[in-house]
């Protein structure tokens, strides 16, 4: 029975319900955290207690529910969200690259803000609300595709559900539901993987092509699709390859149009990439230099507060352990089946890239790794006869996710 036939309405409802429950718990965590802990720019207040009390001072907290801070739409709008919404409503910054300028929004790729703009023309909602709705819809489609990928790869339905559960527990998974590109990129990545492995190459190229104008690692999706075609069709050139070559060329059009637009407004064809190092403190570097730097000089926080070294190091190490352990257990199988090796390499690149853009600190690596689909599949596979492995990662993800969720809604920078 094919994967498509096993995707029943009951399973779709189950996936949707899983998202609703996880997002509701996320909102509950954020609401309690907003009222129980101090915000980034607000010092925790204490007040003197009544005579005869056990303690002299007590933290000042809301007494009645009506006194608590209730979430509003713009509690979900943080950090990069402002740039995406500005692009959606006002377009890219109109300044030349060779002119003095502050950090320009050219580094944010266009597909996600373009979708907010287009849906805004139809529904007339607040752009931030449109972004939230789209992100959660993309998350739903993403989980459907990931579920199908699990079935494609021989996992049971129980294991496929465990993969989805892990994905929603991952630290910083709240970014799947706020106006960020994570859920859109995950959806396009999963679609590219699924359709490529199903020999639906045209659909795979479309998804991979669109992912290139969503986030930088989109080119890895294109490489995966091309690699899959080579393994499926063989390395001897035939007439069918002309069609795949045409698809490959056409898949470069979205990025080409984006870069031509950058050339038009900035005078620099590669403005998004040059601006990264010029004003956004992103520098292409030797992979894992920041991780090794942490081992040599451990830190809790950076001077500007944009990174918590301990959290980033713990989560990164947990991810590395999975990837190394899976290779040690399955390397013989992977080298006998090059498709398995391609999938492993694809996931490895999704991990390596986040550790190649900042030489000093581990800023953002936790969030960047959340779209690595093989990671979740490998955790569940390794835990097939080692249930404690799965429990460890579930508990680790939950504990860190709670911290990051509370910090996000309270405005702490390190969650970026």
BELFEN-V17011 format. One record per residue. N is the residue number from 0. RES is the residue in three letters. SS is DSSP state (hx for helix, st for strand, lp for the rest). OMEGA is omega in whole degrees, 0 to 359 (999 if undefined). BURIAL is + if it has 9 or more other ideal C-beta (glycine too) atoms within 8 Angstrom, else -. Layout:
n->N res->RES ss->SS omega->OMEGA burial->BURIAL
n->N res->RES ss->SS omega->OMEGA burial->BURIAL
This chain:
n->0 res->UNK ss->lp omega->182 burial->-
n->1 res->UNK ss->lp omega->181 burial->-
n->2 res->UNK ss->hx omega->182 burial->-
n->3 res->UNK ss->hx omega->183 burial->-
n->4 res->UNK ss->hx omega->182 burial->-
n->5 res->UNK ss->hx omega->178 burial->+
n->6 res->UNK ss->lp omega->185 burial->+
n->7 res->UNK ss->lp omega->175 burial->-
n->8 res->UNK ss->hx omega->179 burial->-
n->9 res->UNK ss->hx omega->179 burial->-
n->10 res->UNK ss->hx omega->177 burial->+
n->11 res->UNK ss->hx omega->179 burial->+
n->12 res->UNK ss->hx omega->179 burial->-
n->13 res->UNK ss->hx omega->178 burial->+
n->14 res->UNK ss->hx omega->179 burial->+
n->15 res->UNK ss->hx omega->180 burial->+
n->16 res->UNK ss->hx omega->178 burial->-
n->17 res->UNK ss->hx omega->178 burial->+
n->18 res->UNK ss->hx omega->181 burial->+
n->19 res->UNK ss->hx omega->181 burial->-
n->20 res->UNK ss->hx omega->182 burial->-
n->21 res->UNK ss->hx omega->179 burial->+
n->22 res->UNK ss->hx omega->177 burial->+
n->23 res->UNK ss->hx omega->177 burial->-
n->24 res->UNK ss->hx omega->176 burial->-
n->25 res->UNK ss->hx omega->178 burial->+
n->26 res->UNK ss->hx omega->178 burial->+
n->27 res->UNK ss->hx omega->179 burial->-
n->28 res->UNK ss->hx omega->180 burial->+
n->29 res->UNK ss->hx omega->180 burial->+
n->30 res->UNK ss->hx omega->179 burial->+
n->31 res->UNK ss->hx omega->181 burial->+
n->32 res->UNK ss->hx omega->179 burial->+
n->33 res->UNK ss->hx omega->185 burial->+
n->34 res->UNK ss->hx omega->183 burial->+
n->35 res->UNK ss->hx omega->184 burial->-
n->36 res->UNK ss->lp omega->182 burial->-
n->37 res->UNK ss->lp omega->174 burial->-
n->38 res->UNK ss->lp omega->184 burial->-
n->39 res->UNK ss->lp omega->185 burial->-
n->40 res->UNK ss->lp omega->183 burial->-
n->41 res->UNK ss->lp omega->178 burial->-
n->42 res->UNK ss->lp omega->178 burial->-
n->43 res->UNK ss->lp omega->182 burial->-
n->44 res->UNK ss->lp omega->176 burial->-
n->45 res->UNK ss->st omega->179 burial->-
n->46 res->UNK ss->st omega->181 burial->-
n->47 res->UNK ss->st omega->180 burial->-
n->48 res->UNK ss->lp omega->179 burial->-
n->49 res->UNK ss->lp omega->178 burial->-
n->50 res->UNK ss->lp omega->179 burial->-
n->51 res->UNK ss->lp omega->179 burial->-
n->52 res->UNK ss->lp omega->181 burial->-
n->53 res->UNK ss->lp omega->181 burial->-
n->54 res->UNK ss->lp omega->181 burial->-
n->55 res->UNK ss->lp omega->181 burial->-
n->56 res->UNK ss->st omega->181 burial->-
n->57 res->UNK ss->st omega->178 burial->-
n->58 res->UNK ss->st omega->181 burial->-
n->59 res->UNK ss->lp omega->180 burial->-
n->60 res->UNK ss->lp omega->175 burial->-
n->61 res->UNK ss->lp omega->179 burial->-
n->62 res->UNK ss->lp omega->179 burial->-
n->63 res->UNK ss->lp omega->179 burial->-
n->64 res->UNK ss->hx omega->181 burial->-
n->65 res->UNK ss->hx omega->180 burial->-
n->66 res->UNK ss->hx omega->183 burial->-
n->67 res->UNK ss->lp omega->173 burial->+
n->68 res->UNK ss->lp omega->178 burial->-
n->69 res->UNK ss->lp omega->182 burial->-
n->70 res->UNK ss->lp omega->170 burial->+
n->71 res->UNK ss->lp omega->187 burial->-
n->72 res->UNK ss->hx omega->187 burial->+
n->73 res->UNK ss->hx omega->167 burial->-
n->74 res->UNK ss->hx omega->179 burial->+
n->75 res->UNK ss->lp omega->184 burial->+
n->76 res->UNK ss->lp omega->183 burial->+
n->77 res->UNK ss->lp omega->166 burial->-
n->78 res->UNK ss->lp omega->185 burial->-
n->79 res->UNK ss->hx omega->180 burial->-
n->80 res->UNK ss->hx omega->181 burial->+
n->81 res->UNK ss->hx omega->179 burial->+
n->82 res->UNK ss->hx omega->179 burial->+
n->83 res->UNK ss->hx omega->180 burial->+
n->84 res->UNK ss->hx omega->178 burial->+
n->85 res->UNK ss->hx omega->178 burial->+
n->86 res->UNK ss->hx omega->181 burial->+
n->87 res->UNK ss->hx omega->186 burial->+
n->88 res->UNK ss->hx omega->184 burial->-
n->89 res->UNK ss->hx omega->182 burial->-
n->90 res->UNK ss->lp omega->181 burial->-
n->91 res->UNK ss->lp omega->179 burial->+
n->92 res->UNK ss->lp omega->182 burial->-
n->93 res->UNK ss->lp omega->178 burial->-
n->94 res->UNK ss->lp omega->180 burial->+
n->95 res->UNK ss->lp omega->182 burial->-
n->96 res->UNK ss->lp omega->184 burial->+
n->97 res->UNK ss->lp omega->176 burial->-
n->98 res->UNK ss->lp omega->175 burial->-
n->99 res->UNK ss->lp omega->180 burial->-
n->100 res->UNK ss->lp omega->173 burial->-
n->101 res->UNK ss->lp omega->183 burial->-
n->102 res->UNK ss->lp omega->182 burial->-
n->103 res->UNK ss->lp omega->184 burial->+
n->104 res->UNK ss->hx omega->179 burial->+
n->105 res->UNK ss->hx omega->184 burial->+
n->106 res->UNK ss->hx omega->181 burial->+
n->107 res->UNK ss->lp omega->187 burial->+
n->108 res->UNK ss->lp omega->199 burial->+
n->109 res->UNK ss->hx omega->190 burial->+
n->110 res->UNK ss->hx omega->183 burial->+
n->111 res->UNK ss->hx omega->177 burial->+
n->112 res->UNK ss->hx omega->177 burial->+
n->113 res->UNK ss->hx omega->178 burial->+
n->114 res->UNK ss->hx omega->176 burial->+
n->115 res->UNK ss->hx omega->179 burial->+
n->116 res->UNK ss->hx omega->183 burial->+
n->117 res->UNK ss->hx omega->179 burial->-
n->118 res->UNK ss->hx omega->176 burial->+
n->119 res->UNK ss->hx omega->177 burial->+
n->120 res->UNK ss->hx omega->182 burial->-
n->121 res->UNK ss->hx omega->191 burial->-
n->122 res->UNK ss->hx omega->176 burial->-
n->123 res->UNK ss->lp omega->175 burial->-
n->124 res->UNK ss->lp omega->171 burial->-
n->125 res->UNK ss->lp omega->181 burial->-
n->126 res->UNK ss->hx omega->179 burial->+
n->127 res->UNK ss->hx omega->179 burial->+
n->128 res->UNK ss->hx omega->177 burial->+
n->129 res->UNK ss->hx omega->179 burial->+
n->130 res->UNK ss->hx omega->179 burial->+
n->131 res->UNK ss->hx omega->179 burial->+
n->132 res->UNK ss->hx omega->181 burial->+
n->133 res->UNK ss->hx omega->181 burial->+
n->134 res->UNK ss->hx omega->181 burial->+
n->135 res->UNK ss->hx omega->174 burial->+
n->136 res->UNK ss->hx omega->177 burial->-
n->137 res->UNK ss->hx omega->179 burial->+
n->138 res->UNK ss->hx omega->179 burial->+
n->139 res->UNK ss->hx omega->180 burial->+
n->140 res->UNK ss->hx omega->178 burial->+
n->141 res->UNK ss->hx omega->183 burial->+
n->142 res->UNK ss->hx omega->176 burial->+
n->143 res->UNK ss->hx omega->179 burial->+
n->144 res->UNK ss->hx omega->180 burial->+
n->145 res->UNK ss->hx omega->177 burial->+
n->146 res->UNK ss->hx omega->180 burial->+
n->147 res->UNK ss->hx omega->178 burial->+
n->148 res->UNK ss->hx omega->178 burial->+
n->149 res->UNK ss->hx omega->178 burial->+
n->150 res->UNK ss->hx omega->177 burial->+
n->151 res->UNK ss->hx omega->186 burial->+
n->152 res->UNK ss->lp omega->172 burial->-
n->153 res->UNK ss->lp omega->176 burial->-
n->154 res->UNK ss->lp omega->176 burial->+
n->155 res->UNK ss->lp omega->178 burial->-
n->156 res->UNK ss->hx omega->177 burial->-
n->157 res->UNK ss->hx omega->179 burial->-
n->158 res->UNK ss->hx omega->178 burial->+
n->159 res->UNK ss->hx omega->177 burial->+
n->160 res->UNK ss->hx omega->178 burial->+
n->161 res->UNK ss->hx omega->177 burial->+
n->162 res->UNK ss->hx omega->179 burial->+
n->163 res->UNK ss->hx omega->180 burial->+
n->164 res->UNK ss->hx omega->179 burial->+
n->165 res->UNK ss->hx omega->181 burial->+
n->166 res->UNK ss->hx omega->180 burial->+
n->167 res->UNK ss->hx omega->177 burial->+
n->168 res->UNK ss->hx omega->187 burial->+
n->169 res->UNK ss->lp omega->177 burial->+
n->170 res->UNK ss->lp omega->184 burial->+
n->171 res->UNK ss->lp omega->178 burial->+
n->172 res->UNK ss->hx omega->176 burial->+
n->173 res->UNK ss->hx omega->179 burial->+
n->174 res->UNK ss->hx omega->174 burial->+
n->175 res->UNK ss->hx omega->188 burial->+
n->176 res->UNK ss->lp omega->176 burial->+
n->177 res->UNK ss->lp omega->183 burial->+
n->178 res->UNK ss->lp omega->175 burial->+
n->179 res->UNK ss->lp omega->184 burial->+
n->180 res->UNK ss->lp omega->188 burial->+
n->181 res->UNK ss->hx omega->184 burial->+
n->182 res->UNK ss->hx omega->177 burial->+
n->183 res->UNK ss->hx omega->180 burial->+
n->184 res->UNK ss->hx omega->178 burial->+
n->185 res->UNK ss->hx omega->180 burial->+
n->186 res->UNK ss->hx omega->182 burial->+
n->187 res->UNK ss->hx omega->178 burial->+
n->188 res->UNK ss->hx omega->180 burial->+
n->189 res->UNK ss->hx omega->178 burial->+
n->190 res->UNK ss->hx omega->180 burial->+
n->191 res->UNK ss->hx omega->180 burial->+
n->192 res->UNK ss->hx omega->185 burial->+
n->193 res->UNK ss->hx omega->184 burial->+
n->194 res->UNK ss->hx omega->177 burial->+
n->195 res->UNK ss->hx omega->180 burial->+
n->196 res->UNK ss->hx omega->178 burial->+
n->197 res->UNK ss->lp omega->180 burial->-
n->198 res->UNK ss->lp omega->173 burial->-
n->199 res->UNK ss->lp omega->193 burial->-
n->200 res->UNK ss->hx omega->181 burial->+
n->201 res->UNK ss->hx omega->179 burial->-
n->202 res->UNK ss->hx omega->180 burial->+
n->203 res->UNK ss->hx omega->179 burial->+
n->204 res->UNK ss->hx omega->179 burial->+
n->205 res->UNK ss->hx omega->180 burial->+
n->206 res->UNK ss->hx omega->181 burial->+
n->207 res->UNK ss->hx omega->180 burial->+
n->208 res->UNK ss->hx omega->179 burial->+
n->209 res->UNK ss->hx omega->179 burial->+
n->210 res->UNK ss->hx omega->180 burial->+
n->211 res->UNK ss->lp omega->177 burial->+
n->212 res->UNK ss->lp omega->174 burial->+
n->213 res->UNK ss->lp omega->178 burial->+
n->214 res->UNK ss->lp omega->184 burial->+
n->215 res->UNK ss->lp omega->183 burial->-
n->216 res->UNK ss->lp omega->180 burial->+
n->217 res->UNK ss->hx omega->180 burial->+
n->218 res->UNK ss->hx omega->176 burial->-
n->219 res->UNK ss->hx omega->176 burial->+
n->220 res->UNK ss->hx omega->177 burial->+
n->221 res->UNK ss->hx omega->180 burial->+
n->222 res->UNK ss->hx omega->179 burial->+
n->223 res->UNK ss->hx omega->180 burial->+
n->224 res->UNK ss->hx omega->180 burial->+
n->225 res->UNK ss->hx omega->178 burial->+
n->226 res->UNK ss->hx omega->179 burial->+
n->227 res->UNK ss->hx omega->179 burial->+
n->228 res->UNK ss->hx omega->179 burial->+
n->229 res->UNK ss->hx omega->181 burial->+
n->230 res->UNK ss->hx omega->180 burial->+
n->231 res->UNK ss->hx omega->187 burial->-
n->232 res->UNK ss->hx omega->182 burial->+
n->233 res->UNK ss->lp omega->185 burial->-
n->234 res->UNK ss->lp omega->176 burial->-
n->235 res->UNK ss->lp omega->185 burial->-
n->236 res->UNK ss->lp omega->175 burial->-
n->237 res->UNK ss->lp omega->186 burial->-
n->238 res->UNK ss->lp omega->180 burial->-
n->239 res->UNK ss->hx omega->182 burial->-
n->240 res->UNK ss->hx omega->177 burial->+
n->241 res->UNK ss->hx omega->178 burial->-
n->242 res->UNK ss->hx omega->180 burial->-
n->243 res->UNK ss->hx omega->178 burial->+
n->244 res->UNK ss->hx omega->177 burial->-
n->245 res->UNK ss->hx omega->177 burial->-
n->246 res->UNK ss->hx omega->181 burial->+
n->247 res->UNK ss->hx omega->180 burial->+
n->248 res->UNK ss->hx omega->180 burial->-
n->249 res->UNK ss->hx omega->182 burial->+
n->250 res->UNK ss->lp omega->179 burial->+
n->251 res->UNK ss->lp omega->185 burial->+
n->252 res->UNK ss->hx omega->181 burial->-
n->253 res->UNK ss->hx omega->178 burial->+
n->254 res->UNK ss->hx omega->178 burial->+
n->255 res->UNK ss->hx omega->178 burial->-
n->256 res->UNK ss->hx omega->178 burial->-
n->257 res->UNK ss->hx omega->182 burial->+
n->258 res->UNK ss->hx omega->174 burial->+
n->259 res->UNK ss->hx omega->176 burial->+
n->260 res->UNK ss->hx omega->177 burial->+
n->261 res->UNK ss->hx omega->178 burial->+
n->262 res->UNK ss->hx omega->182 burial->+
n->263 res->UNK ss->hx omega->185 burial->-
n->264 res->UNK ss->hx omega->184 burial->+
n->265 res->UNK ss->hx omega->185 burial->+
n->266 res->UNK ss->lp omega->183 burial->-
n->267 res->UNK ss->lp omega->181 burial->+
n->268 res->UNK ss->lp omega->183 burial->-
n->269 res->UNK ss->lp omega->182 burial->-
n->270 res->UNK ss->hx omega->181 burial->+
n->271 res->UNK ss->hx omega->183 burial->+
n->272 res->UNK ss->hx omega->177 burial->-
n->273 res->UNK ss->hx omega->181 burial->+
n->274 res->UNK ss->hx omega->179 burial->+
n->275 res->UNK ss->hx omega->182 burial->+
n->276 res->UNK ss->hx omega->183 burial->+
n->277 res->UNK ss->hx omega->187 burial->-
n->278 res->UNK ss->hx omega->183 burial->-
n->279 res->UNK ss->lp omega->173 burial->+
n->280 res->UNK ss->lp omega->174 burial->-
n->281 res->UNK ss->lp omega->184 burial->+
n->282 res->UNK ss->lp omega->176 burial->+
n->283 res->UNK ss->lp omega->187 burial->-
n->284 res->UNK ss->lp omega->177 burial->+
n->285 res->UNK ss->lp omega->181 burial->-
n->286 res->UNK ss->lp omega->174 burial->-
n->287 res->UNK ss->lp omega->176 burial->-
n->288 res->UNK ss->hx omega->179 burial->+
n->289 res->UNK ss->hx omega->178 burial->+
n->290 res->UNK ss->hx omega->178 burial->+
n->291 res->UNK ss->hx omega->178 burial->-
n->292 res->UNK ss->hx omega->177 burial->+
n->293 res->UNK ss->hx omega->179 burial->+
n->294 res->UNK ss->hx omega->180 burial->-
n->295 res->UNK ss->hx omega->183 burial->-
n->296 res->UNK ss->lp omega->183 burial->-
n->297 res->UNK ss->lp omega->179 burial->-
n->298 res->UNK ss->lp omega->177 burial->-
n->299 res->UNK ss->lp omega->181 burial->-
n->300 res->UNK ss->st omega->175 burial->+
n->301 res->UNK ss->lp omega->181 burial->+
n->302 res->UNK ss->lp omega->181 burial->-
n->303 res->UNK ss->lp omega->175 burial->-
n->304 res->UNK ss->lp omega->184 burial->+
n->305 res->UNK ss->lp omega->182 burial->+
n->306 res->UNK ss->lp omega->170 burial->+
n->307 res->UNK ss->st omega->187 burial->-
n->308 res->UNK ss->hx omega->183 burial->+
n->309 res->UNK ss->hx omega->180 burial->-
n->310 res->UNK ss->hx omega->181 burial->+
n->311 res->UNK ss->hx omega->181 burial->+
n->312 res->UNK ss->hx omega->182 burial->+
n->313 res->UNK ss->hx omega->181 burial->+
n->314 res->UNK ss->hx omega->179 burial->+
n->315 res->UNK ss->hx omega->180 burial->+
n->316 res->UNK ss->hx omega->178 burial->-
n->317 res->UNK ss->hx omega->178 burial->+
n->318 res->UNK ss->hx omega->180 burial->+
n->319 res->UNK ss->hx omega->180 burial->+
n->320 res->UNK ss->hx omega->179 burial->-
n->321 res->UNK ss->hx omega->185 burial->+
n->322 res->UNK ss->hx omega->179 burial->+
n->323 res->UNK ss->hx omega->181 burial->-
n->324 res->UNK ss->hx omega->180 burial->+
n->325 res->UNK ss->hx omega->179 burial->+
n->326 res->UNK ss->hx omega->181 burial->+
n->327 res->UNK ss->hx omega->182 burial->-
n->328 res->UNK ss->hx omega->191 burial->-
n->329 res->UNK ss->hx omega->187 burial->+
n->330 res->UNK ss->hx omega->179 burial->-
n->331 res->UNK ss->hx omega->179 burial->-
n->332 res->UNK ss->hx omega->183 burial->-
n->333 res->UNK ss->hx omega->182 burial->+
n->334 res->UNK ss->hx omega->173 burial->-
n->335 res->UNK ss->hx omega->179 burial->-
n->336 res->UNK ss->lp omega->186 burial->-
n->337 res->UNK ss->hx omega->177 burial->-
n->338 res->UNK ss->hx omega->176 burial->+
n->339 res->UNK ss->hx omega->179 burial->+
n->340 res->UNK ss->hx omega->178 burial->+
n->341 res->UNK ss->hx omega->180 burial->+
n->342 res->UNK ss->hx omega->178 burial->+
n->343 res->UNK ss->hx omega->179 burial->+
n->344 res->UNK ss->hx omega->177 burial->-
n->345 res->UNK ss->hx omega->179 burial->+
n->346 res->UNK ss->hx omega->179 burial->+
n->347 res->UNK ss->hx omega->179 burial->+
n->348 res->UNK ss->hx omega->177 burial->+
n->349 res->UNK ss->hx omega->177 burial->+
n->350 res->UNK ss->hx omega->183 burial->+
n->351 res->UNK ss->hx omega->184 burial->+
n->352 res->UNK ss->hx omega->178 burial->+
n->353 res->UNK ss->hx omega->180 burial->+
n->354 res->UNK ss->hx omega->181 burial->+
n->355 res->UNK ss->hx omega->185 burial->+
n->356 res->UNK ss->lp omega->180 burial->+
n->357 res->UNK ss->lp omega->186 burial->+
n->358 res->UNK ss->lp omega->189 burial->-
n->359 res->UNK ss->lp omega->188 burial->-
n->360 res->UNK ss->lp omega->182 burial->+
n->361 res->UNK ss->lp omega->184 burial->+
n->362 res->UNK ss->lp omega->173 burial->+
n->363 res->UNK ss->lp omega->186 burial->+
n->364 res->UNK ss->hx omega->180 burial->+
n->365 res->UNK ss->hx omega->180 burial->+
n->366 res->UNK ss->hx omega->183 burial->+
n->367 res->UNK ss->hx omega->184 burial->+
n->368 res->UNK ss->hx omega->188 burial->+
n->369 res->UNK ss->hx omega->181 burial->+
n->370 res->UNK ss->hx omega->179 burial->+
n->371 res->UNK ss->lp omega->185 burial->+
n->372 res->UNK ss->hx omega->180 burial->+
n->373 res->UNK ss->hx omega->181 burial->+
n->374 res->UNK ss->hx omega->184 burial->+
n->375 res->UNK ss->hx omega->178 burial->+
n->376 res->UNK ss->hx omega->181 burial->+
n->377 res->UNK ss->hx omega->177 burial->+
n->378 res->UNK ss->hx omega->181 burial->+
n->379 res->UNK ss->hx omega->179 burial->+
n->380 res->UNK ss->hx omega->179 burial->+
n->381 res->UNK ss->hx omega->182 burial->+
n->382 res->UNK ss->lp omega->183 burial->+
n->383 res->UNK ss->lp omega->178 burial->-
n->384 res->UNK ss->lp omega->180 burial->-
n->385 res->UNK ss->lp omega->188 burial->-
n->386 res->UNK ss->hx omega->180 burial->-
n->387 res->UNK ss->hx omega->176 burial->-
n->388 res->UNK ss->hx omega->179 burial->+
n->389 res->UNK ss->hx omega->180 burial->+
n->390 res->UNK ss->hx omega->179 burial->-
n->391 res->UNK ss->hx omega->182 burial->-
n->392 res->UNK ss->hx omega->176 burial->+
n->393 res->UNK ss->hx omega->181 burial->+
n->394 res->UNK ss->hx omega->178 burial->-
n->395 res->UNK ss->hx omega->181 burial->+
n->396 res->UNK ss->hx omega->181 burial->+
n->397 res->UNK ss->hx omega->184 burial->+
n->398 res->UNK ss->hx omega->181 burial->-
n->399 res->UNK ss->hx omega->180 burial->+
n->400 res->UNK ss->hx omega->178 burial->+
n->401 res->UNK ss->hx omega->179 burial->+
n->402 res->UNK ss->hx omega->183 burial->+
n->403 res->UNK ss->hx omega->179 burial->+
n->404 res->UNK ss->hx omega->179 burial->+
n->405 res->UNK ss->hx omega->181 burial->+
n->406 res->UNK ss->hx omega->180 burial->+
n->407 res->UNK ss->hx omega->183 burial->+
n->408 res->UNK ss->hx omega->177 burial->+
n->409 res->UNK ss->lp omega->171 burial->+
n->410 res->UNK ss->lp omega->178 burial->+
n->411 res->UNK ss->lp omega->189 burial->+
n->412 res->UNK ss->hx omega->190 burial->+
n->413 res->UNK ss->hx omega->181 burial->+
n->414 res->UNK ss->hx omega->187 burial->+
n->415 res->UNK ss->lp omega->999 burial->+
